[in-house]
């Protein structure tokens, strides 16, 4: 059970890193995505990899 917690934390940390290093255009998109991932960890992570990552190209 402890191993799943570590894996979950690593995925969460990678999501925040990925948002921070993504190339967004001008605007507040990066800040909004960081807030979504921080305040809604599971849902925010899923949304980032399904929707947000494509919009950050």
N, CA, C and O atoms as CSV, one atom per row, in Angstrom:
chain,resi,resn,atom,element,x,y,z
A,1,UNK,N,N,0.825,-1.194,0.000
A,1,UNK,CA,C,0.000,0.000,0.000
A,1,UNK,C,C,0.865,1.252,0.000
A,1,UNK,O,O,0.517,2.247,-0.634
A,2,UNK,N,N,1.986,1.209,0.703
A,2,UNK,CA,C,2.889,2.362,0.756
A,2,UNK,C,C,3.459,2.673,-0.623
A,2,UNK,O,O,3.664,3.838,-0.964
A,3,UNK,N,N,3.714,1.644,-1.410
A,3,UNK,CA,C,4.261,1.810,-2.755
A,3,UNK,C,C,3.310,2.563,-3.671
A,3,UNK,O,O,3.746,3.355,-4.506
A,4,UNK,N,N,2.002,2.318,-3.518
A,4,UNK,CA,C,1.016,3.036,-4.329
A,4,UNK,C,C,1.003,4.518,-3.999
A,4,UNK,O,O,0.808,5.348,-4.886
A,5,UNK,N,N,1.206,4.856,-2.744
A,5,UNK,CA,C,1.270,6.258,-2.343
A,5,UNK,C,C,2.455,6.972,-2.967
A,5,UNK,O,O,2.350,8.123,-3.391
A,6,UNK,N,N,3.576,6.281,-3.017
A,6,UNK,CA,C,4.775,6.863,-3.628
A,6,UNK,C,C,4.563,7.043,-5.124
A,6,UNK,O,O,4.924,8.080,-5.682
A,7,UNK,N,N,3.984,6.049,-5.772
A,7,UNK,CA,C,3.721,6.151,-7.207
A,7,UNK,C,C,2.751,7.295,-7.490
A,7,UNK,O,O,2.956,8.060,-8.432
A,8,UNK,N,N,1.709,7.415,-6.690
A,8,UNK,CA,C,0.753,8.510,-6.851
A,8,UNK,C,C,1.404,9.862,-6.675
A,8,UNK,O,O,1.137,10.792,-7.436
A,9,UNK,N,N,2.262,9.974,-5.670
A,9,UNK,CA,C,2.967,11.239,-5.438
A,9,UNK,C,C,3.900,11.566,-6.594
A,9,UNK,O,O,3.989,12.723,-7.004
A,10,UNK,N,N,4.593,10.573,-7.123
A,10,UNK,CA,C,5.505,10.814,-8.249
A,10,UNK,C,C,4.747,11.264,-9.500
A,10,UNK,O,O,5.213,12.146,-10.221
A,11,UNK,N,N,3.599,10.672,-9.754
A,11,UNK,CA,C,2.781,11.097,-10.896
A,11,UNK,C,C,2.296,12.522,-10.688
A,11,UNK,O,O,2.313,13.323,-11.622
A,12,UNK,N,N,1.867,12.846,-9.486
A,12,UNK,CA,C,1.406,14.192,-9.143
A,12,UNK,C,C,2.541,15.207,-9.307
A,12,UNK,O,O,2.344,16.272,-9.892
A,13,UNK,N,N,3.716,14.880,-8.795
A,13,UNK,CA,C,4.872,15.778,-8.920
A,13,UNK,C,C,5.266,15.953,-10.382
A,13,UNK,O,O,5.605,17.060,-10.801
A,14,UNK,N,N,5.225,14.872,-11.166
A,14,UNK,CA,C,5.554,14.977,-12.584
A,14,UNK,C,C,4.543,15.863,-13.316
A,14,UNK,O,O,4.918,16.623,-14.208
A,15,UNK,N,N,3.278,15.769,-12.945
A,15,UNK,CA,C,2.258,16.604,-13.579
A,15,UNK,C,C,2.549,18.079,-13.345
A,15,UNK,O,O,2.474,18.880,-14.277
A,16,UNK,N,N,2.877,18.443,-12.124
A,16,UNK,CA,C,3.202,19.842,-11.822
A,16,UNK,C,C,4.441,20.271,-12.609
A,16,UNK,O,O,4.468,21.368,-13.166
A,17,UNK,N,N,5.450,19.431,-12.658
A,17,UNK,CA,C,6.655,19.730,-13.435
A,17,UNK,C,C,6.317,19.900,-14.917
A,17,UNK,O,O,6.811,20.821,-15.567
A,18,UNK,N,N,5.489,19.024,-15.439
A,18,UNK,CA,C,5.120,19.069,-16.846
A,18,UNK,C,C,4.360,20.349,-17.180
A,18,UNK,O,O,4.592,20.950,-18.229
A,19,UNK,N,N,3.463,20.768,-16.304
A,19,UNK,CA,C,2.737,22.027,-16.525
A,19,UNK,C,C,3.717,23.193,-16.511
A,19,UNK,O,O,3.651,24.073,-17.370
A,20,UNK,N,N,4.616,23.203,-15.548
A,20,UNK,CA,C,5.564,24.318,-15.426
A,20,UNK,C,C,6.505,24.427,-16.620
A,20,UNK,O,O,6.913,25.532,-16.978
A,21,UNK,N,N,6.853,23.319,-17.237
A,21,UNK,CA,C,7.807,23.348,-18.342
A,21,UNK,C,C,7.134,23.361,-19.713
A,21,UNK,O,O,7.822,23.365,-20.734
A,22,UNK,N,N,5.820,23.367,-19.752
A,22,UNK,CA,C,5.110,23.390,-21.023
A,22,UNK,C,C,5.151,24.783,-21.630
A,22,UNK,O,O,5.221,25.787,-20.921
A,23,UNK,N,N,5.104,24.824,-22.959
A,23,UNK,CA,C,5.174,26.096,-23.664
A,23,UNK,C,C,3.799,26.671,-23.927
A,23,UNK,O,O,3.170,26.356,-24.937
A,24,UNK,N,N,3.341,27.501,-23.034
A,24,UNK,CA,C,2.072,28.189,-23.217
A,24,UNK,C,C,2.323,29.530,-23.881
A,24,UNK,O,O,3.403,30.106,-23.750
A,25,UNK,N,N,1.332,30.019,-24.587
A,25,UNK,CA,C,1.404,31.361,-25.159
A,25,UNK,C,C,1.171,32.389,-24.073
A,25,UNK,O,O,1.152,32.057,-22.888
A,26,UNK,N,N,0.994,33.632,-24.474
A,26,UNK,CA,C,0.730,34.675,-23.481
A,26,UNK,C,C,-0.609,34.425,-22.786
A,26,UNK,O,O,-1.528,33.844,-23.364
A,27,UNK,N,N,-0.693,34.862,-21.575
A,27,UNK,CA,C,-1.924,34.672,-20.812
A,27,UNK,C,C,-1.662,33.925,-19.527
A,27,UNK,O,O,-0.519,33.667,-19.149
A,28,UNK,N,N,-2.738,33.589,-18.875
A,28,UNK,CA,C,-2.655,32.963,-17.551
A,28,UNK,C,C,-2.925,31.468,-17.572
A,28,UNK,O,O,-3.231,30.888,-16.530
A,29,UNK,N,N,-2.821,30.835,-18.721
A,29,UNK,CA,C,-3.148,29.409,-18.815
A,29,UNK,C,C,-2.306,28.550,-17.880
A,29,UNK,O,O,-2.819,27.629,-17.245
A,30,UNK,N,N,-1.023,28.850,-17.797
A,30,UNK,CA,C,-0.134,28.048,-16.944
A,30,UNK,C,C,-0.543,28.159,-15.484
A,30,UNK,O,O,-0.567,27.158,-14.768
A,31,UNK,N,N,-0.862,29.357,-15.041
A,31,UNK,CA,C,-1.276,29.564,-13.646
A,31,UNK,C,C,-2.573,28.822,-13.361
A,31,UNK,O,O,-2.721,28.198,-12.310
A,32,UNK,N,N,-3.511,28.892,-14.299
A,32,UNK,CA,C,-4.789,28.208,-14.119
A,32,UNK,C,C,-4.579,26.704,-14.019
A,32,UNK,O,O,-5.171,26.058,-13.155
A,33,UNK,N,N,-3.745,26.135,-14.888
A,33,UNK,CA,C,-3.501,24.691,-14.845
A,33,UNK,C,C,-2.810,24.280,-13.552
A,33,UNK,O,O,-3.147,23.246,-12.976
A,34,UNK,N,N,-1.854,25.071,-13.089
A,34,UNK,CA,C,-1.193,24.752,-11.816
A,34,UNK,C,C,-2.212,24.738,-10.688
A,34,UNK,O,O,-2.203,23.829,-9.858
A,35,UNK,N,N,-3.081,25.725,-10.647
A,35,UNK,CA,C,-4.105,25.783,-9.595
A,35,UNK,C,C,-5.062,24.597,-9.686
A,35,UNK,O,O,-5.443,24.030,-8.663
A,36,UNK,N,N,-5.450,24.221,-10.899
A,36,UNK,CA,C,-6.339,23.057,-11.067
A,36,UNK,C,C,-5.665,21.799,-10.544
A,36,UNK,O,O,-6.288,21.006,-9.838
A,37,UNK,N,N,-4.394,21.613,-10.888
A,37,UNK,CA,C,-3.686,20.399,-10.448
A,37,UNK,C,C,-3.481,20.404,-8.936
A,37,UNK,O,O,-3.582,19.354,-8.302
A,38,UNK,N,N,-3.197,21.558,-8.348
A,38,UNK,CA,C,-2.961,21.623,-6.903
A,38,UNK,C,C,-4.253,21.405,-6.115
A,38,UNK,O,O,-4.266,20.649,-5.144
A,39,UNK,N,N,-5.338,22.063,-6.527
A,39,UNK,CA,C,-6.573,21.986,-5.743
A,39,UNK,C,C,-7.440,20.777,-6.068
A,39,UNK,O,O,-8.287,20.394,-5.261
A,40,UNK,N,N,-7.246,20.176,-7.225
A,40,UNK,CA,C,-7.969,18.955,-7.602
A,40,UNK,C,C,-6.957,17.918,-8.083
A,40,UNK,O,O,-6.874,17.650,-9.282
A,41,UNK,N,N,-6.190,17.334,-7.169
A,41,UNK,CA,C,-5.051,16.502,-7.569
A,41,UNK,C,C,-5.380,15.385,-8.566
A,41,UNK,O,O,-4.750,15.317,-9.621
A,42,UNK,N,N,-6.317,14.535,-8.273
A,42,UNK,CA,C,-6.607,13.418,-9.170
A,42,UNK,C,C,-7.268,13.903,-10.453
A,42,UNK,O,O,-6.824,13.568,-11.551
A,43,UNK,N,N,-8.312,14.679,-10.316
A,43,UNK,CA,C,-9.032,15.189,-11.481
A,43,UNK,C,C,-8.140,16.117,-12.312
A,43,UNK,O,O,-8.148,16.049,-13.541
A,44,UNK,N,N,-7.382,16.971,-11.653
A,44,UNK,CA,C,-6.490,17.889,-12.361
A,44,UNK,C,C,-5.427,17.158,-13.163
A,44,UNK,O,O,-5.113,17.546,-14.288
A,45,UNK,N,N,-4.873,16.099,-12.583
A,45,UNK,CA,C,-3.864,15.303,-13.289
A,45,UNK,C,C,-4.477,14.638,-14.518
A,45,UNK,O,O,-3.896,14.667,-15.603
A,46,UNK,N,N,-5.636,14.047,-14.345
A,46,UNK,CA,C,-6.302,13.409,-15.486
A,46,UNK,C,C,-6.633,14.423,-16.571
A,46,UNK,O,O,-6.397,14.169,-17.752
A,47,UNK,N,N,-7.178,15.570,-16.179
A,47,UNK,CA,C,-7.517,16.606,-17.157
A,47,UNK,C,C,-6.284,17.123,-17.882
A,47,UNK,O,O,-6.330,17.368,-19.088
A,48,UNK,N,N,-5.183,17.289,-17.157
A,48,UNK,CA,C,-3.966,17.780,-17.790
A,48,UNK,C,C,-3.512,16.844,-18.902
A,48,UNK,O,O,-3.207,17.291,-20.007
A,49,UNK,N,N,-3.466,15.546,-18.613
A,49,UNK,CA,C,-2.968,14.603,-19.614
A,49,UNK,C,C,-3.976,14.328,-20.724
A,49,UNK,O,O,-3.581,13.911,-21.813
A,50,UNK,N,N,-5.267,14.549,-20.480
A,50,UNK,CA,C,-6.274,14.332,-21.516
A,50,UNK,C,C,-6.543,15.578,-22.356
A,50,UNK,O,O,-6.797,15.464,-23.555
A,51,UNK,N,N,-6.492,16.778,-21.743
A,51,UNK,CA,C,-6.897,18.002,-22.431
A,51,UNK,C,C,-5.787,19.040,-22.467
A,51,UNK,O,O,-5.457,19.557,-23.535
A,52,UNK,N,N,-5.212,19.349,-21.324
A,52,UNK,CA,C,-4.295,20.465,-21.204
A,52,UNK,C,C,-2.992,20.319,-21.951
A,52,UNK,O,O,-2.492,21.286,-22.525
A,53,UNK,N,N,-2.448,19.149,-21.951
A,53,UNK,CA,C,-1.143,18.937,-22.596
A,53,UNK,C,C,-1.218,19.243,-24.091
A,53,UNK,O,O,-0.252,19.741,-24.670
A,54,UNK,N,N,-2.333,18.957,-24.705
A,54,UNK,CA,C,-2.512,19.256,-26.135
A,54,UNK,C,C,-2.599,20.752,-26.387
A,54,UNK,O,O,-2.124,21.239,-27.413
A,55,UNK,N,N,-3.199,21.480,-25.463
A,55,UNK,CA,C,-3.386,22.930,-25.665
A,55,UNK,C,C,-2.123,23.720,-25.353
A,55,UNK,O,O,-2.070,24.918,-25.631
A,56,UNK,N,N,-1.124,23.094,-24.793
A,56,UNK,CA,C,0.091,23.795,-24.377
A,56,UNK,C,C,1.215,23.710,-25.398
A,56,UNK,O,O,2.352,24.055,-25.077
A,57,UNK,N,N,0.948,23.282,-26.558
A,57,UNK,CA,C,2.001,23.099,-27.570
A,57,UNK,C,C,2.583,24.378,-28.044
A,57,UNK,O,O,3.475,24.374,-28.893
